[in-house]
Amino acid sequence: MKGHLLYIDITQICGIGCPFCMYADKHKSGIKMTLSHQAAENLTSLINSPEVKRISVSGEGEPLNNIETFHQILSLSRGNKAFEFITSGFLPHDRLQTFYEATSALVASKNDTCNIRLSSDSHHIERIKHRPHGFSISFLREHKPAGLTFSFRSVDTDRAFTGLYLVDELARHGLDASIVRQSMLEDQLVVGEMRFSVEYKNLVLPATDAPSGYLNLQQYVCAIEEKVLKRFTLGSLNKAPLDNGMDVTVKPNGDVFFYGIESERLGNIHTDPFSWQQLSQRVADSPLIRTLYTKPFMDLVTRLQDDERAQSILNRVNNPYWVVKAMAGHDGMLDRMIAP
Ligand code: SF4
């Protein structure tokens, strides 16, 4: 495996209050990640492997609530790394600009890049007073901050909404933009010579009063397979003919998991040593992780077609990672799914 994704959740704090948020119970009393000596050593080793394609920083809350740790993580790089920061961009524009400038200075000093991925769907937009979308593209064009790029993400079923919103919002900043359709899960926002990706995700577990139109599990997995030109397995998918990588997530308290497989905790970055080699051995040694990483997910779930509780999960949960999390709560269900 290579082309790994390291995903670091740096905070549980968030005051935005999206109704669908899976982590809402943690937002008021939650914790922020701080880097112990051991955590910094582990992250330095994981970040600087040539086999890592991207280091994504976000949270079970809003990562702008822990800028200090984000910048400490950037400073662990030894150069030529691709970072990503996934955010609502809620800060007042003067503070957001200060954040962009400090981030640009850090990544440019190491020849790194950082893509700022801004939430651009109706759920987030209506809760944010200082909308960051037009401001950010305007800032990019005027200041050309070294190493910074921008993209957008949405969980709207109504893709026209997100496209129209971005075009309108950029027009308010004097920018002439248009949307070009790419695939079921991606558009491009075009501003002159510049292109920005707009990625669509399926809202996990839409509420009963959510608008219709979200893809079901099979449709969502199909759309991902069309995009990567291969069958969907867990792990970090790289477009065919590239091999897949590991998809590792570090939680705000330092606990480490393979993304989506939270029934097997791998240790904690504050107390246990981590390397990609040791994580790779863990994939090989664990029947659950090895099977989920190597066998097409939709083939595995068909083994549970006579299991009523499993079928109820598969009808309700429309994201494969969250299906695995839901099944882990039922004794023996995942074992039956991976049985040879
Ligand atoms: S901004 Fe993100 S973390 Fe905050 S409530 Fe919305 S979905 Fe949850």
Residues whose N, C-alpha, C, O or C-beta is under 5 A from the ligand:
A	BS01	SF4	C14 I16 G17 C18 C21 E60 G61 E62 S88
